[in-house]
Amino acid sequence: MTDALFYELLTTDPITRARCFSKFPEVNNPVRIIGHIGPMLLHEQRTNTKALSFLSYEVAEKFRFNPQLRNAEYQLPLEARRNTDEQTSHIFDGVERYIQRINNAVSFFPLVAQGSDEARKKALKDYEDDLAKPETIIEFFRVLDDSNLPPPTLLSDEWATFRFYQVNLLFALHTLYRHRGEMPSSLSNRERTRLEHDEHDASLFVTAVMAGGLATKESKLIRWWHLLCPNKPIYDN
């Protein structure tokens, strides 16, 4: 379980939260909690070498979930609420960066912002198929020409940097398709919440890609999984 997913479980509605935590056994370390992809990206940027497995970033401390989380009437204590409020602030900043990444990708996907709905839908599928090709992502890094990133000649689909940009380009593509182009500067609360979920999904999906397995019922993610990881297991029942 990623730390982002743990946050989502804590902050979802109490009934759903109780149902989720009721599924965990009452033992120490019922799941393996791992951090986000940030340390892997930082390692690759600093050393120009491929990061270690995600499991190398596992939270090592012993822990046990509070059994009260199985109770829908339970309210988080003050300290836990402060921690989730702080995380919410980080998420807001993350959504702002996510929007910036989306708008920076407009020039890469012009055909999803123009023409008929049928033409835009075909362009969407063509772009998806293209982003699944390693040579497309390598060429993206060449065009980006960012000296802070590992050289494109070193990258492959085994690198966290490669997968992070590949997955985020897919999410940017779909958001640009949904909005017919660049994101507006002013967003409704509903759209901002949707983008927050997208940013979470992108983080979880790239983690799954790096870990080599995915459990989801979302059709878009299932389709992308078969494009990016055709030989890796997926649990979609």
N, C-alpha and C positions, 0 to 999 in steps of 0.2 A: 504494500500500500504506500502511495506517495504521501508526503506531508500535505500536498494540495488536496488530495482526496480526503484525508483525515479532517482537514478544516471544513470541507463541504459537509461531511457527516455531522460534525459538531454544530454547524450553523443552519442545517436544513430544518424543516418544521419538526416539532417534537415527536409526532406520531411516527414519521418516517425514520427519524433518528433512533427511536426506541426499537423499531423493527430491525434496523440494520445492526445495532449493537447486540441485539438478542441472538444474532446468528454467530457471534464470536464465543468461543469457549472461555470459561472463567479460569484462565491459566496465565502465567507470566508469558509475555511476548507472544500473544495469540497470532500475530501477523508480523511480517518483517516490514518495518517502516523505513523508507529511503527518502532522501532529499530530492530536490529538483535538479534539473540538468545543469544549472549554473556552474557548480564546481568542475564538472566535466569540460564545459566550454572554456572555462578559465585555464584549466590545465593545458588544453590543446593550444590555446592562444599563446601561453607563456613558453611552452616547450616545443611546439611544432611536432608533437608526438600524440598518437591516439590515446584517448583516456582509457582508464581501466573500466571493468564491468560496473554497471550500476550497483551491484551488490557490495562493491567496495565502499560505497557511500551509505551503507546501512547504519541506522541509528543503533548503536551498540548497547546502550544502557538497558537494564531490565525495567520493564514497565508492566502494568496490569490496568486494563480499562476499568474505570469506576463502574461497579455493577448498577448504580443508580441511573446510568445512561440507558438502561433497558426500560426505564419508567418514563412514560410520556409526560408525566406531571413534574418531572425533575427539572430544576432550573440550575444553570451553571453558576458556580460560586463567583464572587466578585473578581478575583484574580484571573480566573479563566475567561470571564467576559472582557476584561481589560486586554488580555492577550488576543482574543478574537477580534476585538475592536482595532487593535494595532495591525493585525493581519488584514483586516478589511481596508485599512488605509493603504497598506502595501498593494493590495489588489487594485484599488483605484488608480494608483500610480502605474501598475502593470497594464491596466486597460488603456491608459493614455499612451503608453509606449506601444501597445498592440495596435491602436488606431494609427499611430505614426508609421508603423511598419506596413500596415495595409495601404495607406495613401502613398507610401514610397514605392509600392508595387504596381501602381496604376499603369505605368508605361509598359509593363511587361504583358499585360492582358487587355489590350484595347478592344478586342472584339466582343468581350462580355458586356461592354458599356454602350454598344450601338447596334442598330439594326433591329430586325423583328425578334420576337420571343423565340421563334424556332431557330433562327440563326444564332442567337445568343446561347441557347441551350446546346447547340452543336459545338459552338466555340468552347463552352465550358468543358464538355467531355474531351475535346481535342487537347485542351490545355492540361487537363488532369492526366491524360495518357502521356503527354509530353513530360510532365513533371516527374513521372515515375521512372523516366530514363536517367541513369547516372550521368550520361554525357550532357544532358540539359542542365543539371545542377552544377556540374563542373564549369560549364560555359557561363552560368550565372555568376560564379565566383570570379571568373576571369573578367567579366564585364564590371562587376562590383569593384574589383581592384582595391581592396581594403588591406592596407599593410598591417592592420591589427589582427587579421585573421591568418590562419595557416595558409601557405601557398597552395593554389589549386592543384598543382602537380602532386602534392602529397595526399590529397583528400580522396576518400572513397566512401561508399555507403556504410562502412563500419565505424566511421567517425561521428562523434556527437555533433560536431559543427555542421557536417553535411546533412544529417537527419533533422537537426533543429531548423535549418533554413528550408529544407525540402517540405517539412510539415507546415511551417508557418506560411510558405508560399501557397500551399493548398488552401489553408484557411483564409488567407488574404484573397485568393481567387474567388472563393465562394462568397465572401462578404462584398467584394466589388460587383459580383454578379447580382447579388441581392439588392444592392443600392444603385445599380446601373452606373457605377463609377465611384469617384472619390467620396469618402465619408464627409458629411457636412460637419461644420464646426460646432453646431448646436444639436445635441441629441436628446431625444425623449428619455424618460426614466426607463421605459420599457426596452428601448433599443440599447441603452447602456447596460442594463441587466443582461440582455441577450449577448452582448459583446463580452461581458464578464464571464458568462458560461462558455463562450467560444474560446476565450483565453485559457480557461481552466481545461477545456477539452483538448486544446492544442498541447498544453503542458503534459496532460495525461497520455495523449496519443504518442507523443515523441518518446515518452518514458517507456511505453509499451513496445514501440518499435525497437528501442535500444535493448530492452529486456528480452525481446523475442517471443512475446505472447500477449494476447488481448482478449478481454471479456467485455462484450458490449452488445446491445440490441439496436444501436443506431445505424440505420442503413448507409448513411454517408460514410461513417467510419469503417463499416464492414467492407464497403466498396474500395475505399482507400487502402485498407489492409491487404486485400487481394492484389492491389496494384504494387504496393511497396514491399510486401513480405509474403509473396505467394506460397512459399514453402514453410512458413511458420504457423504454429497453431493459433486458432481463434475459437472462442467459445461464445456463440451467439444465440443459444437457446434459453 
